[in-house]
Amino acid sequence: MSQLLVLNLVLCLLLFSIPKTTSSSPSRSLLRSIEDNNKNDNVVADLHPHDYAVDINVTNFDAVLRDTPATFAVVEFFAHWCPACRNYKPHYERVARLFNGPDAVHPGIILMTRVDCALKINSKLCDKFSVDHYPMLFWAPPSKFVSGGWKPKQEKNEIRIIDDARTADRLLNWINKQMGSSFGLDDEKFENEHLSSNVSDPGQIARAVYDVEEATSTTFDIILEHKMIKSETRGSLIKFLQILVAHHPSKRCRMGSAEVLVNFDELCPLDMDSTSKQENNDGKGALGNIQICGKEVPRGYWMFCRGSKNDTRGFSCGLWVLLHSLSVRIEDGESQFAFQAICEFVHNFFICEECRQHFYEMCSSVSGPFNNTRDFALWLWSSHNKVNERLSKEEATLRTGDPKFPKMIWPSKQLCSSCRQSQSQGNNGIQWDQDEVFKFLTDYYGKKLVSIYKDKNNHESDKSGAALDDLVVSTNAFVVPLGAALAIAVASCAFGALACYWRSQQKSRKYFHQLHSYKEI
């Protein structure tokens, strides 16, 4: 019996350790190419510094295409030994530059990828798409590639072969015809004259879930780069991590926050602010080795929060969306704790001194404790409107605002017509129906914000083993029957979950004055 228990525990550890030790990840992969670490093929990718297309293989093909925020995807099947493929690569990269990577001109629209059919690991994948010459390009919404394929005479297949892409100009012209767009090879970053405002479309907030991940990762990068974790700030960081673990709208950020929180003593020792502790990993310490929202975040660009100019919106917008999303997810009994955690976090870790001071003043003006979610969410909403009102006057005078996204009192009538009782005396000259405002906030930053994730979960719900996608990366090392694999995973991980839970409780008792129940990470 004891041997079986040990075997189950080892299996569970293997399952959970695979994502940390491979380059393959189910995360979106637009920031950098994914290297192929398959040692059996003994092939090392010769990545050029200016490669923008994402190199994928059979182990991460479905995951990358499933999790990308892009509307469309192009997959190039090639062979690294093919002279024509090598000559075509500069053309493909010229187009990929427009859509992939942190300097993308038009991010989040098209994901440009490549699959090397000369690698044995990809043989079956290339066969599924009937690859009979190199290079061979396909076009479709990313989800259509997931567990998909292509046959020459197959009817009603949304995956299309790109039959006119011999040069960068011809490939981009083909794309423009499909999308009714006018992208050009000479487009430069943030030339967003055609960027449409999303302030009146409630469905657009769903794209902000990617920006919330981006803002979370950027926040922790700033904290580490500026060495802001000190003995006097550790407590406020722990409180904020508590809120993220339980209520962050992104599952991958909840998981990353939990990893930091459980191992906080090792990652952020009390003497971390000493010189000797800051030498490792460019001063970031052990915490710098953890990507709080996953390996491929940050991506380096914004979706919902993208401004029409390089220096507008972006991080500040993403951070506000994060705070609002947290405010509507907490339970009534957590409202005062969440208020204190957010106020202390902004005060100790937000790098803009003037913004930090203004936020601290708003926190200090609160006379009594919050007893429910509604009051806290409405306070944060009102505070945000005060910030917008102040900044709108300054930006109008200095002409530093974003013309496409001017600071405004919100929600607008288009977003919530029932929120405003009248345009008379009241908050900012508007008489608000606060019950309707709270209902709007709960729906907008609650259900709508995570609707993309829910749609993807529904799309994958009929696939065997979908629940393991976030934890286990496919591998060709060995094959076992699916039923047996799931049975082993469930049996072994049940014991592992109990062990992890016990460990987290032991560590967290050092910091929590009272236990707070966590939602499913």
C-alpha positions as CSV (number, residue, x, y, z in Angstrom):
1,M,0.0,0.0,0.0
2,S,2.8,2.4,0.9
3,Q,4.6,1.7,-2.4
4,L,1.4,2.5,-4.3
5,L,1.1,5.8,-2.4
6,V,4.6,6.7,-3.3
7,L,4.0,5.8,-7.0
8,N,0.9,8.0,-7.1
9,L,2.7,10.9,-5.5
10,V,5.6,10.6,-8.0
11,L,3.1,10.5,-10.9
12,C,1.4,13.6,-9.7
13,L,4.7,15.5,-9.3
14,L,5.6,14.5,-12.8
15,L,2.4,15.9,-14.2
16,F,2.7,19.2,-12.4
17,S,6.4,19.6,-13.2
18,I,6.2,19.1,-16.9
19,P,5.1,22.7,-17.8
20,K,8.0,24.2,-15.7
21,T,10.7,22.2,-17.5
22,T,9.6,22.5,-21.1
23,S,9.5,25.4,-23.4
24,S,6.0,24.4,-24.6
25,S,3.2,26.2,-22.9
26,P,-0.5,26.6,-23.4
27,S,0.0,30.4,-23.0
28,R,-0.5,32.8,-25.8
29,S,2.9,33.2,-27.6
30,L,3.2,36.4,-29.4
31,L,6.1,38.0,-27.6
32,R,8.8,35.5,-28.6
33,S,9.4,32.4,-30.6
34,I,8.9,29.1,-28.9
35,E,12.1,27.0,-29.1
36,D,11.9,23.4,-29.9
37,N,13.6,21.5,-27.1
38,N,13.1,18.0,-28.6
39,K,16.4,16.4,-27.9
40,N,15.6,13.3,-30.0
41,D,15.9,15.3,-33.2
42,N,19.1,17.1,-32.0
43,V,18.0,20.2,-33.8
44,V,18.7,23.6,-32.3
45,A,16.7,26.5,-33.8
46,D,18.8,29.2,-35.3
47,L,16.7,32.1,-34.3
48,H,17.5,35.4,-35.9
49,P,17.1,38.5,-33.6
50,H,14.5,39.8,-36.0
51,D,12.4,36.7,-36.2
52,Y,8.7,37.6,-35.5
53,A,6.9,34.5,-36.7
54,V,6.2,32.1,-33.8
55,D,7.9,28.7,-34.2
56,I,5.5,26.0,-32.9
57,N,5.5,22.2,-33.0
58,V,3.2,19.3,-32.3
59,T,3.6,19.6,-28.5
60,N,2.2,23.2,-28.4
61,F,0.4,23.6,-31.7
62,D,-3.1,23.3,-30.3
63,A,-2.3,25.2,-27.1
64,V,-0.8,28.3,-28.8
65,L,-3.5,28.6,-31.3
66,R,-6.3,28.0,-28.8
67,D,-5.0,30.7,-26.4
68,T,-4.0,33.5,-28.7
69,P,-6.1,36.6,-28.6
70,A,-5.7,37.1,-32.3
71,T,-8.7,37.0,-34.6
72,F,-7.0,35.1,-37.4
73,A,-3.9,32.9,-37.8
74,V,-1.5,32.0,-40.6
75,V,0.4,28.7,-40.3
76,E,3.4,28.2,-42.6
77,F,4.6,24.6,-43.0
78,F,8.2,24.5,-44.2
79,A,11.4,22.4,-44.0
80,H,14.6,23.9,-42.6
81,W,16.7,22.2,-45.3
82,C,14.6,23.6,-48.2
83,P,16.4,26.4,-50.1
84,A,13.1,27.9,-51.3
85,C,11.9,28.1,-47.6
86,R,15.0,29.9,-46.5
87,N,14.6,32.4,-49.4
88,Y,10.9,32.8,-48.5
89,K,11.6,33.4,-44.8
90,P,12.5,37.2,-45.1
91,H,9.2,37.8,-47.0
92,Y,7.2,36.0,-44.3
93,E,9.0,37.9,-41.6
94,R,8.2,41.2,-43.2
95,V,4.5,40.5,-42.8
96,A,4.9,38.9,-39.4
97,R,6.6,42.1,-38.2
98,L,3.2,43.9,-38.5
99,F,1.3,41.5,-36.3
100,N,3.6,39.6,-33.9
101,G,5.8,40.7,-31.0
102,P,6.1,43.6,-28.6
103,D,6.7,46.1,-31.5
104,A,3.8,44.9,-33.6
105,V,2.2,47.6,-35.6
106,H,-1.2,45.9,-35.6
107,P,-1.2,43.6,-32.5
108,G,-3.8,41.0,-31.6
109,I,-5.2,40.7,-35.2
110,I,-3.3,37.9,-36.9
111,L,-0.9,35.3,-35.4
112,M,1.8,34.4,-37.8
113,T,3.3,30.9,-37.0
114,R,5.7,28.4,-38.6
115,V,6.0,24.6,-38.3
116,D,9.1,22.7,-39.4
117,C,8.0,19.5,-41.1
118,A,11.6,18.3,-41.4
119,L,11.5,17.5,-37.7
120,K,10.3,14.0,-37.0
121,I,8.2,15.2,-34.1
122,N,6.0,17.1,-36.5
123,S,5.5,14.4,-39.1
124,K,2.0,13.5,-38.1
125,L,1.0,17.1,-37.7
126,C,2.1,17.9,-41.3
127,D,0.3,14.9,-42.6
128,K,-3.0,16.1,-41.0
129,F,-2.7,19.2,-43.2
130,S,-1.8,17.2,-46.3
131,V,1.5,19.1,-46.7
132,D,2.9,18.1,-50.1
133,H,5.2,21.0,-50.9
134,Y,7.2,23.7,-49.1
135,P,6.4,26.3,-48.1
136,M,2.7,25.8,-47.7
137,L,0.5,28.4,-45.9
138,F,-2.9,28.1,-44.3
139,W,-5.4,30.8,-43.1
140,A,-8.2,30.5,-40.5
141,P,-9.5,31.7,-37.2
142,P,-7.0,30.2,-34.6
143,S,-9.6,27.9,-33.0
144,K,-10.2,26.1,-36.3
145,F,-6.6,24.8,-36.3
146,V,-7.0,23.3,-32.9
147,S,-7.3,19.5,-33.4
148,G,-8.0,20.3,-37.0
149,G,-6.6,19.4,-40.4
150,W,-7.0,20.1,-44.1
151,K,-7.7,17.9,-47.1
152,P,-7.4,19.1,-50.8
153,K,-11.0,18.3,-51.7
154,Q,-12.6,18.6,-48.3
155,E,-15.9,20.6,-48.3
156,K,-16.9,23.1,-45.7
157,N,-13.5,23.5,-44.1
158,E,-12.9,27.0,-42.7
159,I,-9.1,26.4,-43.0
160,R,-8.0,27.9,-46.3
161,I,-4.8,27.4,-48.2
162,I,-3.1,30.7,-49.2
163,D,-2.4,30.2,-52.9
164,D,-0.8,33.6,-53.7
165,A,1.9,34.4,-51.2
166,R,5.2,34.2,-53.1
167,T,6.4,37.6,-51.8
168,A,5.6,39.8,-48.8
169,D,3.5,42.1,-51.0
170,R,1.4,39.3,-52.4
171,L,0.9,37.7,-49.0
172,L,-0.2,40.9,-47.4
173,N,-2.5,41.7,-50.4
174,W,-4.1,38.3,-50.0
175,I,-4.7,39.0,-46.3
176,N,-6.1,42.5,-47.0
177,K,-8.6,40.9,-49.5
178,Q,-9.8,38.4,-46.8
179,M,-10.2,41.1,-44.1
180,G,-11.2,44.1,-46.2
181,S,-8.2,45.9,-44.6
182,S,-5.5,48.1,-46.0
183,F,-2.4,47.0,-44.1
184,G,0.9,48.1,-45.6
185,L,4.4,46.7,-45.3
186,D,5.7,50.2,-44.4
187,D,3.2,50.7,-41.6
188,E,4.8,52.0,-38.4
189,K,3.9,51.4,-34.8
190,F,1.0,53.4,-33.3
191,E,-0.2,54.9,-36.6
192,N,-3.7,54.3,-35.3
193,E,-5.8,56.7,-37.3
194,H,-8.3,53.9,-37.9
195,L,-8.4,52.8,-34.3
196,S,-12.0,52.7,-33.2
197,S,-13.1,53.8,-29.8
198,N,-14.4,51.0,-27.6
199,V,-15.9,53.2,-24.9
200,S,-19.5,52.6,-26.1
201,D,-19.3,48.8,-26.9
202,P,-19.8,46.8,-23.7
203,G,-18.6,43.6,-25.4
204,Q,-15.1,45.0,-25.9
205,I,-14.3,44.7,-22.3
206,A,-13.8,41.0,-22.8
207,R,-10.6,41.7,-24.7
208,A,-9.3,43.5,-21.5
209,V,-8.7,40.2,-19.7
210,Y,-5.5,40.0,-21.7
211,D,-4.6,43.5,-20.6
212,V,-5.3,42.6,-17.0
213,E,-2.7,39.8,-17.3
214,E,-0.3,42.3,-19.0
215,A,-0.8,44.9,-16.2
216,T,-0.3,42.3,-13.5
217,S,2.9,41.0,-15.0
218,T,4.2,44.6,-15.6
219,T,3.3,45.6,-12.0
220,F,5.5,42.8,-10.6
221,D,8.3,43.5,-13.1
222,I,8.3,47.1,-11.9
223,I,8.4,46.0,-8.3
224,L,11.4,43.8,-8.9
225,E,13.3,46.2,-11.2
226,H,13.0,49.0,-8.6
227,K,13.8,46.6,-5.6
228,M,10.6,47.8,-3.9
229,I,10.2,44.7,-1.7
230,K,11.5,45.7,1.7
231,S,10.9,44.6,5.3
232,E,8.3,47.4,5.7
233,T,6.5,46.6,2.4
234,R,6.3,42.8,2.6
235,G,3.1,42.8,4.5
236,S,1.2,44.9,1.9
237,L,2.5,42.7,-0.9
238,I,1.2,39.6,0.9
239,K,-2.2,41.1,1.4
240,F,-2.4,42.0,-2.3
241,L,-1.3,38.5,-3.3
242,Q,-4.1,37.1,-1.1
243,I,-6.6,39.1,-3.1
244,L,-5.1,38.0,-6.4
245,V,-5.0,34.3,-5.5
246,A,-8.7,34.4,-4.6
247,H,-10.2,36.9,-7.1
248,H,-7.9,37.6,-10.1
249,P,-10.1,37.2,-13.3
250,S,-7.3,35.2,-15.0
251,K,-6.7,31.6,-13.9
252,R,-3.0,31.7,-14.9
253,C,-2.5,34.8,-12.7
254,R,-4.3,33.2,-9.8
255,M,-2.0,30.1,-10.2
256,G,1.2,32.3,-10.4
257,S,0.1,34.4,-7.4
258,A,-0.5,31.3,-5.4
259,E,2.9,30.0,-6.2
260,V,4.5,33.2,-4.9
261,L,2.4,33.3,-1.8
262,V,3.0,29.7,-0.8
263,N,6.8,30.1,-1.2
264,F,7.0,33.7,0.0
265,D,9.6,33.0,2.7
266,E,12.0,31.5,0.2
267,L,11.3,34.0,-2.6
268,C,11.2,37.1,-0.5
269,P,13.3,36.6,2.7
270,L,13.2,39.3,5.4
271,D,16.7,40.4,4.4
272,M,15.9,40.6,0.7
273,D,16.6,44.3,0.5
274,S,20.3,43.7,1.5
275,T,22.9,44.0,-1.3
276,S,23.9,40.3,-1.2
277,K,20.3,39.2,-1.7
278,Q,19.8,41.5,-4.7
279,E,22.8,40.2,-6.7
280,N,21.0,37.1,-8.2
281,N,19.0,37.5,-11.4
282,D,19.8,41.2,-12.0
283,G,18.7,42.2,-8.5
284,K,15.4,40.4,-8.7
285,G,16.2,37.5,-6.5
286,A,14.5,34.1,-6.7
287,L,11.1,35.9,-7.3
288,G,12.5,37.0,-10.7
289,N,12.4,33.4,-11.9
290,I,8.6,33.2,-11.6
291,Q,6.3,34.6,-14.2
292,I,3.3,35.6,-12.2
293,C,0.8,35.2,-15.1
294,G,2.6,32.6,-17.2
295,K,5.7,32.3,-19.4
296,E,4.4,34.2,-22.4
297,V,3.0,37.2,-20.4
298,P,3.8,40.1,-20.7
299,R,3.4,40.2,-24.5
300,G,4.4,43.8,-24.8
301,Y,1.2,45.3,-26.2
302,W,-2.4,46.1,-25.2
303,M,-5.7,45.0,-26.6
304,F,-8.7,46.8,-25.0
305,C,-6.4,49.4,-23.3
306,R,-4.4,50.3,-26.5
307,G,-4.3,54.1,-27.1
308,S,-4.1,55.9,-30.3
309,K,-0.7,57.2,-29.3
310,N,2.3,55.4,-27.9
311,D,2.3,57.1,-24.5
312,T,-1.5,57.0,-23.7
313,R,-3.6,54.4,-21.9
314,G,-1.9,51.0,-21.7
315,F,-0.6,50.1,-18.3
316,S,-2.7,52.6,-16.3
317,C,-5.8,51.5,-18.0
318,G,-5.0,47.8,-17.5
319,L,-4.3,48.4,-13.8
320,W,-7.7,50.2,-13.3
321,V,-9.5,47.3,-15.0
322,L,-7.7,44.9,-12.6
323,L,-8.8,46.9,-9.6
324,H,-12.4,47.1,-10.7
325,S,-12.5,43.4,-11.5
326,L,-11.2,42.6,-8.0
327,S,-13.7,45.0,-6.4
328,V,-16.8,43.1,-7.8
329,R,-15.4,39.6,-7.1
330,I,-14.8,39.9,-3.4
331,E,-17.2,38.7,-0.8
332,D,-19.0,41.1,1.6
333,G,-16.8,40.0,4.5
334,E,-13.7,40.7,2.5
335,S,-14.5,44.3,1.5
336,Q,-12.6,46.1,4.2
337,F,-9.6,43.8,3.8
338,A,-9.6,44.3,0.0
339,F,-9.8,48.1,0.5
340,Q,-6.8,48.1,2.8
341,A,-4.9,45.7,0.6
342,I,-5.4,47.8,-2.6
343,C,-4.7,51.1,-0.8
344,E,-1.5,49.8,0.8
345,F,-0.4,48.2,-2.5
346,V,-0.8,51.4,-4.5
347,H,0.8,53.5,-1.8
348,N,3.9,51.2,-1.5
349,F,4.4,50.0,-5.1
350,F,2.9,52.4,-7.6
351,I,5.8,54.1,-9.2
352,C,4.1,57.4,-10.2
353,E,4.5,59.6,-7.2
354,E,1.7,62.1,-7.9
355,C,-0.8,59.4,-8.8
356,R,0.2,57.4,-5.7
357,Q,-0.3,60.5,-3.4
358,H,-3.7,61.3,-4.9
359,F,-4.9,57.7,-4.4
360,Y,-3.6,57.7,-0.9
361,E,-5.6,60.9,-0.1
362,M,-8.7,59.3,-1.4
363,C,-8.1,56.2,0.7
364,S,-7.5,58.4,3.8
365,S,-10.7,60.3,3.3
366,V,-12.8,57.1,3.9
367,S,-14.4,57.6,7.4
368,G,-15.6,54.1,8.2
369,P,-15.0,50.5,7.3
370,F,-16.7,48.8,4.3
371,N,-19.2,46.2,5.2
372,N,-20.1,44.8,1.8
373,T,-18.9,44.5,-1.8
374,R,-21.4,47.0,-3.1
375,D,-20.0,49.9,-1.0
376,F,-16.4,49.1,-1.9
377,A,-17.0,48.7,-5.6
378,L,-19.0,52.0,-5.7
379,W,-16.2,53.8,-3.8
380,L,-13.6,52.6,-6.3
381,W,-15.9,53.6,-9.2
382,S,-16.4,57.1,-7.6
383,S,-12.6,57.5,-7.0
384,H,-11.9,56.6,-10.6
385,N,-14.3,59.3,-11.8
386,K,-12.6,61.8,-9.5
387,V,-9.2,60.9,-11.1
388,N,-10.7,61.2,-14.6
389,E,-12.2,64.6,-13.8
390,R,-8.9,65.9,-12.5
391,L,-6.8,64.5,-15.3
392,S,-9.3,65.6,-18.1
393,K,-8.8,69.3,-17.1
394,E,-5.0,68.9,-17.0
395,E,-4.9,67.1,-20.3
396,A,-7.2,69.6,-22.0
397,T,-4.9,72.4,-20.9
398,L,-1.6,70.7,-21.8
399,R,-3.0,68.8,-24.8
400,T,-1.5,65.5,-23.6
401,G,-4.6,63.4,-23.7
402,D,-5.6,60.7,-26.2
403,P,-7.9,62.3,-28.7
404,K,-9.6,58.9,-29.4
405,F,-10.0,58.2,-25.7
406,P,-10.5,61.4,-23.7
407,K,-10.9,61.1,-20.0
408,M,-14.6,61.1,-19.1
409,I,-17.1,60.5,-16.4
410,W,-18.3,56.9,-16.8
411,P,-20.2,54.8,-17.4
412,S,-21.4,56.7,-20.5
413,K,-25.1,56.7,-21.5
414,Q,-24.2,54.2,-24.3
415,L,-22.7,51.8,-21.8
416,C,-25.4,52.1,-19.1
417,S,-28.5,54.2,-19.9
418,S,-30.2,53.3,-16.6
419,C,-27.2,54.4,-14.5
420,R,-28.1,58.1,-14.8
421,Q,-31.3,59.4,-13.3
422,S,-30.8,62.9,-14.6
423,Q,-28.2,65.4,-15.8
424,S,-28.7,67.7,-12.8
425,Q,-27.1,68.4,-9.5
426,G,-25.2,65.5,-8.0
427,N,-21.9,63.7,-8.5
428,N,-20.1,65.6,-11.3
429,G,-23.4,67.2,-12.3
430,I,-25.0,63.7,-12.7
431,Q,-27.6,62.1,-10.5
432,W,-26.6,58.5,-10.4
433,D,-28.7,55.5,-9.6
434,Q,-26.1,53.6,-7.6
435,D,-28.0,50.4,-7.6
436,E,-27.9,50.4,-11.4
437,V,-24.3,51.4,-11.3
438,F,-23.4,48.5,-9.1
439,K,-25.3,46.2,-11.3
440,F,-23.4,47.5,-14.3
441,L,-20.0,47.2,-12.6
442,T,-20.7,43.6,-11.6
443,D,-21.8,42.6,-15.1
444,Y,-19.1,44.6,-16.9
445,Y,-16.1,43.7,-14.8
446,G,-17.4,40.3,-13.7
447,K,-19.2,38.3,-16.4
448,K,-18.3,40.2,-19.6
449,L,-14.6,40.6,-18.7
450,V,-14.1,36.8,-18.5
451,S,-16.5,35.9,-21.3
452,I,-13.6,35.1,-23.7
453,Y,-12.3,32.5,-21.3
454,K,-15.8,31.0,-20.8
455,D,-16.3,30.8,-24.5
456,K,-13.1,28.9,-24.9
457,N,-13.9,26.6,-22.0
458,N,-17.3,25.8,-23.7
459,H,-15.6,25.2,-27.0
460,E,-13.2,22.7,-25.4
461,S,-15.7,21.1,-23.0
462,D,-16.4,18.2,-25.4
463,K,-12.7,17.2,-25.7
464,S,-11.3,14.4,-23.5
465,G,-8.8,15.6,-20.9
466,A,-9.6,19.3,-21.5
467,A,-9.4,19.9,-17.7
468,L,-5.7,18.9,-17.8
469,D,-4.8,21.3,-20.6
470,D,-3.5,24.1,-18.3
471,L,-1.3,21.7,-16.3
472,V,0.0,19.0,-18.7
473,V,1.8,19.7,-22.0
474,S,1.6,17.0,-24.7
475,T,4.7,14.9,-25.1
476,N,5.7,12.1,-27.4
477,A,7.9,10.3,-24.8
478,F,5.4,7.5,-24.2
479,V,1.7,6.7,-24.8
480,V,-0.8,5.2,-22.4
481,P,-4.6,4.7,-22.8
482,L,-6.4,7.9,-22.2
483,G,-8.8,6.4,-19.6
484,A,-5.9,4.9,-17.7
485,A,-4.0,8.1,-17.7
486,L,-6.9,10.1,-16.4
487,A,-7.6,7.6,-13.7
488,I,-4.0,7.7,-12.6
489,A,-3.9,11.5,-12.7
490,V,-7.1,11.8,-10.6
491,A,-6.1,9.3,-8.0
492,S,-2.6,10.6,-7.6
493,C,-3.4,14.3,-7.7
494,A,-6.1,13.9,-5.0
495,F,-3.4,13.1,-2.5
496,G,-1.1,15.8,-3.9
497,A,-3.8,18.4,-3.6
498,L,-4.2,17.6,0.1
499,A,-0.5,17.9,0.6
500,C,-0.3,21.2,-1.2
501,Y,-3.3,22.5,0.7
502,W,-1.7,21.6,4.1
503,R,1.6,23.2,3.1
504,S,-0.1,26.5,2.0
505,Q,-2.1,26.6,5.3
506,Q,1.1,26.2,7.3
507,K,2.9,29.0,5.5
508,S,-0.1,31.4,5.3
509,R,-0.7,31.2,9.1
510,K,2.4,33.4,9.5
511,Y,0.7,36.3,7.7
512,F,-3.0,36.0,7.9
513,H,-4.7,37.2,11.0
514,Q,-7.8,35.3,9.9
515,L,-8.2,32.6,7.2
516,H,-9.7,33.7,3.9
517,S,-11.3,31.1,1.7
518,Y,-9.7,30.9,-1.7
519,K,-11.7,30.4,-4.8
520,E,-10.6,27.6,-7.2
521,I,-7.2,28.7,-8.4
